[in-house]
Amino acid sequence: MPDQTTPTPQPKNPLHGLTLQTLIEDLVSYYGWEEMAARIPVRCFTHEPSIKSSLAFLRKTPWAREQVEALYLFTLRATRGGGEG
């Protein structure tokens, strides 16, 4: 009987193994809070932004988390010279 707690390997998923905190930290390092707020205009980025407040909001707001993940993937492709193809 297979162990159902073992995660399925996802070698082609660039988000696999990354925490939400890592995504936010990388994006803020690359764009800064002001540009993050311009790209994803949510309060946790526009008013007194912090990693902690962003994590709290994004963990309970799936649509906003999806936007952060999409921006991360876009940035990853752009900085790697066009991505896969």
C-alpha positions as CSV (number, residue, x, y, z in Angstrom):
1,M,0.0,0.0,0.0
2,P,1.6,3.4,-1.0
3,D,2.3,6.0,1.6
4,Q,-0.3,8.7,1.0
5,T,1.6,11.4,2.9
6,T,4.6,11.4,0.6
7,P,4.3,14.2,-1.9
8,T,4.3,13.4,-5.6
9,P,7.6,14.6,-7.3
10,Q,7.0,17.5,-9.6
11,P,10.2,18.1,-11.5
12,K,8.7,20.4,-14.0
13,N,6.9,22.6,-11.5
14,P,9.1,25.6,-10.7
15,L,7.1,26.4,-7.6
16,H,7.5,22.9,-6.1
17,G,9.3,23.0,-2.8
18,L,9.2,26.8,-2.5
19,T,7.4,28.4,0.4
20,L,5.1,31.4,0.0
21,Q,7.6,33.3,2.1
22,T,10.4,32.6,-0.3
23,L,8.2,33.8,-3.3
24,I,7.4,37.1,-1.5
25,E,11.0,37.6,-0.4
26,D,12.4,37.0,-3.9
27,L,9.8,39.2,-5.5
28,V,10.3,42.1,-3.1
29,S,14.1,41.7,-3.5
30,Y,13.7,41.9,-7.3
31,Y,10.9,44.5,-7.6
32,G,10.6,46.3,-4.2
33,W,7.4,46.9,-2.4
34,E,6.3,49.9,-4.5
35,E,6.5,47.9,-7.8
36,M,4.9,44.9,-6.2
37,A,1.9,47.1,-5.2
38,A,1.7,48.5,-8.7
39,R,1.7,45.0,-10.2
40,I,-0.6,43.4,-7.6
41,P,-2.6,46.2,-5.9
42,V,-3.6,44.6,-2.6
43,R,-3.4,46.4,0.8
44,C,-0.7,44.1,2.2
45,F,1.6,45.5,-0.6
46,T,0.3,49.1,-0.6
47,H,0.0,50.1,3.0
48,E,2.8,49.5,5.5
49,P,4.0,46.3,3.6
50,S,5.8,43.6,5.4
51,I,6.6,39.9,4.8
52,K,4.4,39.0,7.9
53,S,1.3,40.9,6.8
54,S,1.7,39.7,3.2
55,L,1.9,36.0,4.4
56,A,-1.2,36.4,6.6
57,F,-3.2,37.9,3.7
58,L,-2.0,35.6,1.0
59,R,-2.5,32.5,3.0
60,K,-6.3,33.2,3.4
61,T,-6.8,34.8,-0.1
62,P,-6.4,32.3,-2.9
63,W,-6.9,34.7,-5.8
64,A,-4.2,37.0,-4.5
65,R,-1.8,34.1,-3.9
66,E,-2.4,33.0,-7.5
67,Q,-1.4,36.4,-8.7
68,V,1.8,36.3,-6.6
69,E,2.6,32.9,-8.0
70,A,1.9,34.0,-11.5
71,L,4.2,37.1,-11.1
72,Y,6.9,34.8,-9.7
73,L,6.7,32.5,-12.7
74,F,6.7,35.4,-15.1
75,T,9.7,36.9,-13.4
76,L,11.5,33.5,-13.4
77,R,10.9,33.1,-17.1
78,A,12.0,36.7,-17.9
79,T,15.2,36.5,-15.8
80,R,16.1,33.1,-17.3
81,G,15.9,34.4,-20.9
82,G,12.5,33.3,-22.2
83,G,11.9,30.1,-20.2
84,E,11.1,26.7,-21.6
85,G,10.0,26.3,-25.1
